[in-house]
């Protein structure tokens, strides 16, 4: 039986009516920290029951890929031993030990080559939405958001990143 974490339940309940399956998995993966990458399917099912998430969990199978690399589309990735992630196995393996947000940005820029999802979440030629960088950093490398913010401030100060729509709460960033 999975022990549910109250913080995760609260996160899920705040957004359950508008949340899609990939975001649901991502929030659990990010906030229900366990040993290793991804999250067990049973854990996803336990949280779905706890917050009455109305989704057919067999949809996980429809979206699941065993690819080691990023694939365009709304995929979930099998990262090991039946554990699933919103991010590919390679990202977990290469970024799992990093504490440098620049590594996260470089990987997203290199791997995500097609815009996808909601426009405000899409990686485009103008860059990566700042919030996406924080989410990937937390889920894949366990980089705390405040640490990631500090690192991005330093990159801005050192003119190492280019920023678009800086008045936005979620500007797009790319390395120079």
BALOBA-1460 file (C-alpha; in Angstrom, 3 decimals):
// residues 176
<rec num="1" residu="x" x="0.000" y="0.000" z="0.000"/>
<rec num="2" residu="x" x="1.230" y="3.467" z="-0.894"/>
<rec num="3" residu="x" x="1.547" y="6.041" z="1.860"/>
<rec num="4" residu="x" x="0.099" y="9.232" z="0.449"/>
<rec num="5" residu="x" x="1.722" y="12.559" z="1.209"/>
<rec num="6" residu="x" x="-0.654" y="15.332" z="2.233"/>
<rec num="7" residu="x" x="1.272" y="17.977" z="0.241"/>
<rec num="8" residu="x" x="0.754" y="15.944" z="-2.939"/>
<rec num="9" residu="x" x="-2.955" y="15.437" z="-2.234"/>
<rec num="10" residu="x" x="-3.331" y="19.194" z="-1.699"/>
<rec num="11" residu="x" x="-1.467" y="19.963" z="-4.958"/>
<rec num="12" residu="x" x="-3.679" y="17.561" z="-6.891"/>
<rec num="13" residu="x" x="-6.940" y="18.741" z="-5.333"/>
<rec num="14" residu="x" x="-6.184" y="22.371" z="-6.267"/>
<rec num="15" residu="x" x="-6.087" y="21.543" z="-9.960"/>
<rec num="16" residu="x" x="-7.918" y="18.255" z="-10.406"/>
<rec num="17" residu="x" x="-10.757" y="19.650" z="-12.510"/>
<rec num="18" residu="x" x="-8.465" y="21.035" z="-15.216"/>
<rec num="19" residu="x" x="-5.539" y="18.639" z="-14.911"/>
<rec num="20" residu="x" x="-4.632" y="16.258" z="-17.687"/>
<rec num="21" residu="x" x="-3.013" y="12.878" z="-17.152"/>
<rec num="22" residu="x" x="0.564" y="13.986" z="-17.897"/>
<rec num="23" residu="x" x="0.312" y="16.863" z="-15.414"/>
<rec num="24" residu="x" x="-1.240" y="14.539" z="-12.826"/>
<rec num="25" residu="x" x="1.684" y="12.104" z="-13.150"/>
<rec num="26" residu="x" x="4.203" y="14.972" z="-13.168"/>
<rec num="27" residu="x" x="2.875" y="16.478" z="-9.943"/>
<rec num="28" residu="x" x="3.036" y="13.131" z="-8.176"/>
<rec num="29" residu="x" x="6.488" y="12.427" z="-9.568"/>
<rec num="30" residu="x" x="7.727" y="15.832" z="-8.433"/>
<rec num="31" residu="x" x="6.257" y="15.965" z="-4.947"/>
<rec num="32" residu="x" x="6.043" y="12.305" z="-3.888"/>
<rec num="33" residu="x" x="9.775" y="11.735" z="-3.711"/>
<rec num="34" residu="x" x="10.904" y="8.155" z="-3.565"/>
<rec num="35" residu="x" x="14.026" y="6.266" z="-4.375"/>
<rec num="36" residu="x" x="14.843" y="6.624" z="-8.026"/>
<rec num="37" residu="x" x="13.258" y="8.195" z="-11.076"/>
<rec num="38" residu="x" x="9.584" y="8.217" z="-11.907"/>
<rec num="39" residu="x" x="6.666" y="6.993" z="-9.875"/>
<rec num="40" residu="x" x="5.099" y="3.576" z="-9.446"/>
<rec num="41" residu="x" x="1.802" y="3.011" z="-11.235"/>
<rec num="42" residu="x" x="0.220" y="1.918" z="-7.926"/>
<rec num="43" residu="x" x="1.147" y="5.310" z="-6.466"/>
<rec num="44" residu="x" x="-0.573" y="7.112" z="-9.350"/>
<rec num="45" residu="x" x="-3.655" y="4.932" z="-8.841"/>
<rec num="46" residu="x" x="-3.670" y="5.576" z="-5.074"/>
<rec num="47" residu="x" x="-3.575" y="9.347" z="-5.577"/>
<rec num="48" residu="x" x="-6.265" y="9.141" z="-8.268"/>
<rec num="49" residu="x" x="-8.529" y="7.337" z="-5.781"/>
<rec num="50" residu="x" x="-7.698" y="9.781" z="-2.976"/>
<rec num="51" residu="x" x="-8.600" y="12.897" z="-4.965"/>
<rec num="52" residu="x" x="-11.322" y="11.295" z="-7.103"/>
<rec num="53" residu="x" x="-9.351" y="12.027" z="-10.269"/>
<rec num="54" residu="x" x="-11.804" y="11.062" z="-12.966"/>
<rec num="55" residu="x" x="-9.597" y="9.529" z="-15.614"/>
<rec num="56" residu="x" x="-9.293" y="6.114" z="-17.128"/>
<rec num="57" residu="x" x="-5.888" y="5.048" z="-15.843"/>
<rec num="58" residu="x" x="-5.597" y="2.566" z="-18.686"/>
<rec num="59" residu="x" x="-4.827" y="5.700" z="-20.708"/>
<rec num="60" residu="x" x="-1.367" y="5.437" z="-19.173"/>
<rec num="61" residu="x" x="-0.780" y="2.370" z="-21.336"/>
<rec num="62" residu="x" x="-1.909" y="4.261" z="-24.446"/>
<rec num="63" residu="x" x="0.600" y="7.050" z="-23.792"/>
<rec num="64" residu="x" x="3.445" y="4.953" z="-22.397"/>
<rec num="65" residu="x" x="6.659" y="4.606" z="-24.374"/>
<rec num="66" residu="x" x="9.844" y="2.807" z="-23.476"/>
<rec num="67" residu="x" x="11.933" y="5.250" z="-25.502"/>
<rec num="68" residu="x" x="15.033" y="6.492" z="-23.697"/>
<rec num="69" residu="x" x="14.823" y="9.851" z="-25.475"/>
<rec num="70" residu="x" x="12.286" y="12.658" z="-25.716"/>
<rec num="71" residu="x" x="9.499" y="12.033" z="-28.217"/>
<rec num="72" residu="x" x="7.119" y="14.677" z="-29.492"/>
<rec num="73" residu="x" x="3.567" y="14.238" z="-28.289"/>
<rec num="74" residu="x" x="2.083" y="13.748" z="-24.878"/>
<rec num="75" residu="x" x="3.998" y="10.660" z="-23.866"/>
<rec num="76" residu="x" x="4.683" y="9.110" z="-20.522"/>
<rec num="77" residu="x" x="7.917" y="7.202" z="-20.239"/>
<rec num="78" residu="x" x="8.692" y="3.886" z="-18.638"/>
<rec num="79" residu="x" x="11.882" y="4.676" z="-16.756"/>
<rec num="80" residu="x" x="12.499" y="1.394" z="-14.918"/>
<rec num="81" residu="x" x="10.741" y="-1.548" z="-13.315"/>
<rec num="82" residu="x" x="7.256" y="-0.346" z="-14.212"/>
<rec num="83" residu="x" x="7.884" y="3.182" z="-12.933"/>
<rec num="84" residu="x" x="6.557" y="5.974" z="-15.133"/>
<rec num="85" residu="x" x="7.657" y="9.528" z="-15.674"/>
<rec num="86" residu="x" x="6.690" y="12.583" z="-17.639"/>
<rec num="87" residu="x" x="10.343" y="12.700" z="-18.739"/>
<rec num="88" residu="x" x="12.497" y="10.173" z="-20.614"/>
<rec num="89" residu="x" x="14.905" y="7.758" z="-18.944"/>
<rec num="90" residu="x" x="17.947" y="9.450" z="-20.505"/>
<rec num="91" residu="x" x="17.064" y="12.723" z="-18.779"/>
<rec num="92" residu="x" x="16.869" y="10.966" z="-15.428"/>
<rec num="93" residu="x" x="20.179" y="9.196" z="-16.039"/>
<rec num="94" residu="x" x="22.151" y="12.195" z="-17.300"/>
<rec num="95" residu="x" x="20.563" y="14.923" z="-15.191"/>
<rec num="96" residu="x" x="19.728" y="13.000" z="-12.039"/>
<rec num="97" residu="x" x="22.964" y="14.003" z="-10.356"/>
<rec num="98" residu="x" x="23.232" y="17.583" z="-11.584"/>
<rec num="99" residu="x" x="22.669" y="20.669" z="-9.514"/>
<rec num="100" residu="x" x="23.250" y="23.024" z="-12.456"/>
<rec num="101" residu="x" x="20.085" y="24.452" z="-14.023"/>
<rec num="102" residu="x" x="22.109" y="25.215" z="-17.158"/>
<rec num="103" residu="x" x="22.320" y="21.437" z="-17.804"/>
<rec num="104" residu="x" x="18.518" y="21.269" z="-17.642"/>
<rec num="105" residu="x" x="18.138" y="24.148" z="-20.107"/>
<rec num="106" residu="x" x="20.698" y="22.652" z="-22.529"/>
<rec num="107" residu="x" x="18.943" y="19.284" z="-22.491"/>
<rec num="108" residu="x" x="15.496" y="20.760" z="-23.127"/>
<rec num="109" residu="x" x="16.850" y="22.971" z="-25.929"/>
<rec num="110" residu="x" x="18.585" y="20.029" z="-27.570"/>
<rec num="111" residu="x" x="15.849" y="17.410" z="-27.158"/>
<rec num="112" residu="x" x="12.520" y="19.213" z="-27.448"/>
<rec num="113" residu="x" x="12.437" y="20.220" z="-31.076"/>
<rec num="114" residu="x" x="8.697" y="20.645" z="-31.687"/>
<rec num="115" residu="x" x="6.207" y="22.915" z="-29.907"/>
<rec num="116" residu="x" x="3.585" y="20.926" z="-28.043"/>
<rec num="117" residu="x" x="0.939" y="21.266" z="-25.402"/>
<rec num="118" residu="x" x="-0.597" y="24.529" z="-24.278"/>
<rec num="119" residu="x" x="0.974" y="27.559" z="-25.940"/>
<rec num="120" residu="x" x="2.200" y="28.997" z="-22.634"/>
<rec num="121" residu="x" x="3.944" y="25.666" z="-21.944"/>
<rec num="122" residu="x" x="5.444" y="25.063" z="-25.384"/>
<rec num="123" residu="x" x="9.137" y="25.105" z="-26.095"/>
<rec num="124" residu="x" x="9.563" y="27.279" z="-29.189"/>
<rec num="125" residu="x" x="12.348" y="28.995" z="-31.138"/>
<rec num="126" residu="x" x="12.089" y="31.801" z="-28.596"/>
<rec num="127" residu="x" x="13.000" y="29.459" z="-25.776"/>
<rec num="128" residu="x" x="11.685" y="27.445" z="-22.864"/>
<rec num="129" residu="x" x="9.022" y="28.729" z="-20.491"/>
<rec num="130" residu="x" x="10.770" y="29.463" z="-17.205"/>
<rec num="131" residu="x" x="8.242" y="27.417" z="-15.193"/>
<rec num="132" residu="x" x="8.963" y="24.374" z="-17.361"/>
<rec num="133" residu="x" x="12.663" y="24.671" z="-16.495"/>
<rec num="134" residu="x" x="11.784" y="24.677" z="-12.795"/>
<rec num="135" residu="x" x="9.483" y="21.657" z="-13.170"/>
<rec num="136" residu="x" x="12.005" y="19.586" z="-15.101"/>
<rec num="137" residu="x" x="14.756" y="20.594" z="-12.676"/>
<rec num="138" residu="x" x="12.685" y="19.482" z="-9.689"/>
<rec num="139" residu="x" x="11.280" y="16.266" z="-11.168"/>
<rec num="140" residu="x" x="14.458" y="15.013" z="-12.835"/>
<rec num="141" residu="x" x="17.326" y="16.445" z="-10.748"/>
<rec num="142" residu="x" x="15.531" y="17.432" z="-7.511"/>
<rec num="143" residu="x" x="16.740" y="21.024" z="-7.890"/>
<rec num="144" residu="x" x="14.784" y="23.209" z="-5.503"/>
<rec num="145" residu="x" x="12.874" y="25.984" z="-7.286"/>
<rec num="146" residu="x" x="14.443" y="28.754" z="-5.201"/>
<rec num="147" residu="x" x="17.921" y="27.434" z="-6.073"/>
<rec num="148" residu="x" x="16.921" y="27.240" z="-9.744"/>
<rec num="149" residu="x" x="15.653" y="30.846" z="-9.596"/>
<rec num="150" residu="x" x="18.954" y="31.992" z="-8.100"/>
<rec num="151" residu="x" x="20.891" y="30.205" z="-10.835"/>
<rec num="152" residu="x" x="18.734" y="31.763" z="-13.557"/>
<rec num="153" residu="x" x="19.263" y="35.217" z="-11.992"/>
<rec num="154" residu="x" x="23.026" y="34.625" z="-12.238"/>
<rec num="155" residu="x" x="22.698" y="33.503" z="-15.869"/>
<rec num="156" residu="x" x="20.720" y="36.684" z="-16.620"/>
<rec num="157" residu="x" x="23.270" y="38.849" z="-14.831"/>
<rec num="158" residu="x" x="26.126" y="37.220" z="-16.740"/>
<rec num="159" residu="x" x="24.235" y="37.600" z="-20.066"/>
<rec num="160" residu="x" x="24.297" y="33.837" z="-20.604"/>
<rec num="161" residu="x" x="20.601" y="33.586" z="-21.393"/>
<rec num="162" residu="x" x="18.288" y="35.441" z="-23.677"/>
<rec num="163" residu="x" x="14.837" y="36.242" z="-22.381"/>
<rec num="164" residu="x" x="11.610" y="36.854" z="-24.298"/>
<rec num="165" residu="x" x="8.488" y="38.457" z="-22.862"/>
<rec num="166" residu="x" x="10.293" y="39.386" z="-19.668"/>
<rec num="167" residu="x" x="7.201" y="41.184" z="-18.409"/>
<rec num="168" residu="x" x="5.434" y="37.851" z="-18.407"/>
<rec num="169" residu="x" x="5.176" y="35.771" z="-15.250"/>
<rec num="170" residu="x" x="6.526" y="32.877" z="-17.321"/>
<rec num="171" residu="x" x="9.100" y="34.321" z="-19.755"/>
<rec num="172" residu="x" x="10.820" y="32.151" z="-22.331"/>
<rec num="173" residu="x" x="14.523" y="31.602" z="-21.846"/>
<rec num="174" residu="x" x="17.283" y="30.238" z="-24.045"/>
<rec num="175" residu="x" x="21.022" y="30.011" z="-23.693"/>
<rec num="176" residu="x" x="23.139" y="32.382" z="-25.713"/>
